[in-house]
Amino acid sequence: MFDKGQSQNVGDGSNVIQGGNDVNIHMGLSYSDARSIALDVAKSTFHDLAGEAKILMSDRVEEITEAVISRLSREYSPGLDKAKDPDFQFALLSVQREYGRCGDQDLGKLLVDLLVDRSKEDTRSLKQIVLNESLQIAPKLTQDQISALSLIFLLRNTINNTIVDYNTFGAYLDGHIQGFIDVLPTSNQTYQHLEFTGCGTRGALTTSLHGQLQHDYPGLFHRGYTDEEMSGLHLSQGLKNTCFVPCLADPSKKQFAFSKLQGLTSYLESIATPKDEVLRAVDLYKNNIISDDAVKQICIDIRPYMSELFNKFETSDASAVHLTSVGIAIAHANLKSLLPRIPDLSVWI
């Protein structure tokens, strides 16, 4: 027989399905509930203001709050429940306050991106701490400084695996790098400020732009071997037939057919190449790179606008900056709208 004496205790925000035993399914905060809580948080941002300033602040705060809740609802609905979390409310309050003060659309978009990413962290992880800090630091930067972080991040902290020849390299420069060149600051005070805010460090050891590109994409910058040199490489004819292609820099020569050293070593392992021959091939690959000036000239030949980028890196502290976790988080958030396929921040933090 069925038990007629069932009873249920239902909490706020819960739906209940009646079964043989009570089943509680928590559905979380609704859009309107999360928005209401978020606007309650916002009241302290303009409580002490008066007149037109109070009205303007109120309008801006409502605008940025709506943007946050809408993004969470579309992209990460469990994040709506974070409206009840004190730490999230503190982060939200920072976004409301900073956007309310200036109304800068670019800053607002960046802060929303950072806050939505932060909402996805359920525990007090390093990533959550970094994102909380980034919400405090981003408003202290100009848009040009944020662009500088983004460009340095792309050049220093990422490698694009689609680059295999000059055509794909040129396409990468067009889609990722060109847009930042005109706005890249050259004033060393800019990079001092990035260091002051904790976004980057300026080290005594610097890596030139052409050195960075050469390191990341060595296959683009091989000198190549003449037919005479090929005959003296002490590699088996089988490897010579399968591992070499016409040289990108000089088609009359031959170079290794691998854009990165890892590709060469993986191939050699896959065909059970003797160890001594692997070591010779690796040594040849590493020592066939062209000069620094030649690397620079190839880049400029491929895309003439690279001349300006090289000049800016060579005449400023841009080449000396290494991003901190906060700098990486801000750069990543800024790039998300420009590069929709950029991997999640967890790749770096």
C-alpha positions in Angstrom: 0.0 0.0 0.0 1.1 3.6 -0.6 2.0 5.8 2.3 -0.7 8.5 2.6 1.2 10.4 5.3 4.0 12.0 3.3 5.2 15.4 4.4 7.5 17.9 2.8 9.7 20.8 4.0 10.5 23.1 1.1 13.1 25.8 1.2 13.1 29.0 -0.7 14.2 28.7 -4.3 13.4 25.0 -4.4 11.0 22.9 -6.5 9.7 19.6 -5.0 8.8 16.4 -6.8 6.6 14.1 -4.7 7.7 10.4 -4.7 7.7 7.5 -2.4 10.0 9.6 -0.3 10.5 13.4 -0.5 12.7 14.6 -3.3 14.1 18.2 -3.1 15.6 19.6 -6.3 17.3 23.0 -5.9 16.8 25.1 -9.0 19.0 28.1 -7.8 18.3 31.8 -8.0 16.2 33.1 -10.9 17.4 35.8 -13.2 15.2 38.4 -11.5 16.3 37.3 -8.0 20.0 37.5 -8.8 19.5 40.9 -10.5 17.6 42.2 -7.4 20.4 41.1 -5.0 23.0 42.5 -7.3 21.3 45.9 -7.4 20.9 45.8 -3.6 24.7 45.4 -3.5 25.1 48.4 -5.7 23.3 50.8 -3.5 26.4 51.5 -1.4 28.3 52.7 -4.5 26.2 55.9 -4.8 24.8 56.3 -1.3 26.9 59.3 -0.5 26.6 61.0 -3.8 24.2 63.9 -4.6 22.4 65.5 -7.5 23.3 64.6 -11.1 26.3 62.6 -10.0 24.0 60.3 -8.0 21.6 59.9 -11.0 24.5 59.2 -13.4 26.1 56.7 -11.0 22.8 54.9 -10.5 22.3 54.6 -14.3 25.8 53.3 -14.9 25.6 50.8 -12.0 22.3 49.5 -13.3 23.8 49.2 -16.8 26.8 47.2 -15.7 24.8 45.0 -13.3 22.4 44.1 -16.1 25.4 43.2 -18.3 26.8 40.9 -15.6 23.5 39.1 -14.8 22.7 38.7 -18.6 26.1 37.2 -19.3 25.9 34.8 -16.4 22.4 33.8 -17.5 23.5 33.1 -21.0 27.0 31.6 -20.5 27.0 30.1 -16.9 23.6 30.0 -15.3 24.9 28.4 -12.0 26.8 31.6 -11.5 23.6 33.4 -10.7 23.7 31.6 -7.4 26.9 33.4 -6.6 24.9 36.5 -6.0 24.4 35.1 -2.4 28.2 34.6 -1.9 30.0 37.4 0.1 33.2 37.1 -1.8 31.4 37.4 -5.1 29.3 40.3 -3.9 32.6 42.1 -2.9 33.9 41.5 -6.5 30.6 42.6 -8.0 30.7 45.8 -5.8 34.1 46.6 -7.2 32.9 46.3 -10.8 29.8 48.4 -10.1 31.9 51.1 -8.3 34.6 51.3 -10.9 32.3 51.4 -13.9 29.9 53.8 -12.1 32.8 56.2 -11.6 33.9 56.5 -15.2 31.4 54.8 -17.5 34.1 53.7 -19.8 32.6 51.1 -22.1 35.9 49.2 -22.8 36.6 49.0 -19.1 33.1 47.9 -18.4 33.3 45.0 -20.9 36.7 43.9 -19.5 35.4 44.0 -15.9 32.3 41.9 -16.9 34.6 39.3 -18.6 36.8 39.1 -15.5 33.8 38.8 -13.2 32.1 36.1 -15.2 35.3 34.1 -15.2 35.6 34.6 -11.5 32.0 33.3 -11.0 33.1 29.9 -12.4 35.5 29.4 -9.5 33.8 27.5 -6.6 36.8 27.3 -4.3 39.4 29.7 -3.1 41.8 28.7 -5.9 44.8 30.6 -7.3 42.7 31.5 -10.3 40.0 33.0 -8.1 42.5 35.0 -6.2 44.1 36.3 -9.4 40.8 37.2 -10.9 39.7 39.1 -7.7 42.9 41.0 -7.8 42.5 41.7 -11.5 39.2 43.4 -10.9 40.9 45.8 -8.5 43.9 46.5 -10.9 42.2 46.8 -14.3 40.6 50.2 -13.5 44.1 51.6 -12.7 45.2 51.0 -16.3 44.6 53.0 -19.5 43.3 51.2 -22.6 46.7 51.6 -24.3 48.3 49.9 -21.3 45.8 47.0 -21.4 46.5 46.7 -25.2 50.2 46.5 -24.3 49.5 43.7 -21.9 47.5 41.9 -24.6 50.3 42.2 -27.2 53.0 41.1 -24.8 50.9 38.2 -23.7 50.4 37.0 -27.3 54.1 37.3 -28.1 55.5 36.0 -24.8 53.0 33.6 -23.5 51.4 31.9 -26.5 52.4 29.9 -29.5 50.1 29.5 -32.5 50.3 26.0 -33.8 48.6 26.8 -37.1 51.8 28.6 -38.2 53.7 26.3 -40.6 54.9 28.6 -43.4 55.0 32.3 -44.4 51.4 32.4 -45.5 50.1 31.2 -42.2 52.5 33.4 -40.3 51.3 36.4 -42.2 47.7 35.5 -41.5 48.5 35.2 -37.8 50.2 38.6 -37.8 47.2 40.2 -39.5 44.6 38.6 -37.1 46.5 38.8 -33.8 49.2 41.4 -33.9 48.6 44.2 -36.4 45.7 45.7 -34.5 47.9 46.4 -31.4 50.9 48.0 -33.2 49.6 51.6 -33.5 48.4 51.8 -29.9 51.5 50.1 -28.3 53.0 52.7 -25.9 56.7 53.5 -26.2 57.0 55.6 -23.0 58.9 53.8 -20.4 56.6 55.3 -17.8 53.9 53.1 -19.2 55.9 50.0 -18.4 57.0 51.3 -15.0 53.2 51.7 -14.2 52.5 48.1 -15.3 55.2 47.0 -12.9 53.9 49.3 -10.1 50.4 47.8 -10.5 51.7 44.3 -10.3 50.9 43.4 -14.0 54.4 42.8 -15.0 58.1 42.8 -14.0 60.9 44.4 -15.9 63.9 42.1 -15.8 67.5 42.8 -16.6 67.5 39.9 -19.0 65.4 40.8 -22.0 64.3 38.8 -25.0 64.2 40.7 -28.3 61.1 40.4 -30.5 63.0 38.7 -33.3 64.6 36.3 -30.7 61.1 35.5 -29.3 59.7 34.8 -32.8 62.8 32.7 -33.7 62.4 30.7 -30.5 58.7 30.1 -31.0 58.7 29.4 -34.8 62.2 28.1 -35.6 61.0 26.4 -38.8 60.3 29.8 -40.4 63.9 30.9 -40.0 66.2 28.2 -41.3 69.2 29.1 -43.6 68.7 25.8 -45.4 71.3 23.6 -47.0 72.7 23.5 -50.5 72.9 20.2 -52.4 76.6 20.0 -51.6 75.9 20.6 -47.9 73.1 18.0 -47.9 75.5 15.4 -49.1 77.7 16.0 -46.1 75.0 15.9 -43.3 75.8 12.3 -42.3 72.1 11.4 -42.3 70.6 8.3 -43.9 69.2 8.8 -47.4 65.8 7.8 -46.0 65.8 10.7 -43.6 67.0 13.1 -46.3 64.1 12.0 -48.5 61.4 12.3 -45.8 62.6 15.1 -43.5 63.5 17.9 -45.9 61.6 20.3 -48.1 62.5 23.4 -50.1 63.7 26.1 -47.8 61.2 28.9 -47.0 63.9 31.6 -47.0 65.7 30.3 -50.2 63.8 27.7 -52.3 67.1 26.7 -54.0 68.1 25.1 -50.7 66.6 22.4 -48.4 65.4 22.7 -44.8 63.8 20.4 -42.2 60.1 19.9 -43.0 59.1 20.5 -39.3 58.0 23.9 -38.0 59.2 23.0 -34.5 61.9 20.7 -33.1 59.3 18.6 -31.3 57.7 17.7 -34.6 61.1 16.4 -35.9 61.9 14.4 -32.7 58.4 12.9 -32.6 58.7 11.8 -36.3 62.1 10.3 -35.7 60.9 8.3 -32.7 57.9 7.1 -34.7 60.1 5.5 -37.3 62.6 4.0 -34.7 65.5 6.1 -35.8 68.8 5.1 -34.2 69.7 7.4 -31.3 73.0 8.7 -32.7 71.1 9.8 -35.9 68.4 11.5 -33.8 71.1 13.5 -32.0 72.7 14.5 -35.3 69.4 15.6 -36.7 68.5 17.6 -33.6 71.9 19.3 -33.6 71.5 20.2 -37.3 68.0 21.6 -36.7 69.1 23.8 -33.8 72.2 25.2 -35.6 70.6 26.1 -39.0 68.8 29.2 -37.7 69.5 32.5 -39.6 70.9 35.6 -38.0 68.9 38.0 -35.9 68.9 40.7 -38.6 67.7 38.1 -41.2 64.8 37.1 -38.9 63.7 40.7 -38.6 64.0 41.3 -42.3 61.9 38.2 -43.2 59.1 39.4 -40.8 59.2 42.8 -42.5 59.2 41.3 -46.0 56.1 39.2 -45.0 54.3 42.1 -43.4 55.9 45.6 -43.8 54.0 47.0 -40.8 56.2 44.7 -38.6 58.9 47.4 -39.0 57.0 49.7 -36.7 56.6 46.9 -34.1 60.3 46.1 -34.1 61.1 49.7 -33.7 58.7 50.1 -30.8 60.1 47.1 -29.0 63.7 48.2 -29.6 63.2 51.7 -28.3 61.1 51.0 -25.2 60.9 48.7 -22.2 58.3 46.5 -24.0 60.9 43.9 -24.6 61.9 43.8 -20.9 58.4 43.1 -19.5 57.3 39.7 -18.3 53.7 39.4 -17.2 52.6 38.4 -13.8 49.5 36.2 -13.2 47.4 39.4 -12.9 48.8 40.8 -16.1 48.0 37.6 -17.9 44.4 37.5 -16.5 43.7 41.1 -17.7 45.3 40.5 -21.1 43.4 37.3 -21.5 40.1 38.9 -20.6 40.8 41.8 -23.1 41.5 39.3 -25.9 38.4 37.1 -25.4 36.2 39.4 -27.4 38.9 39.8 -30.1 39.9 36.2 -30.3 36.9 34.0 -29.6 38.9 30.8 -29.9 41.4 31.7 -27.2 41.8 28.8 -24.7 40.5 29.2 -21.1 42.5 31.1 -18.7 43.3 27.9 -16.8 45.8 27.1 -19.5 48.0 29.8 -18.0 46.8 30.0 -14.4 
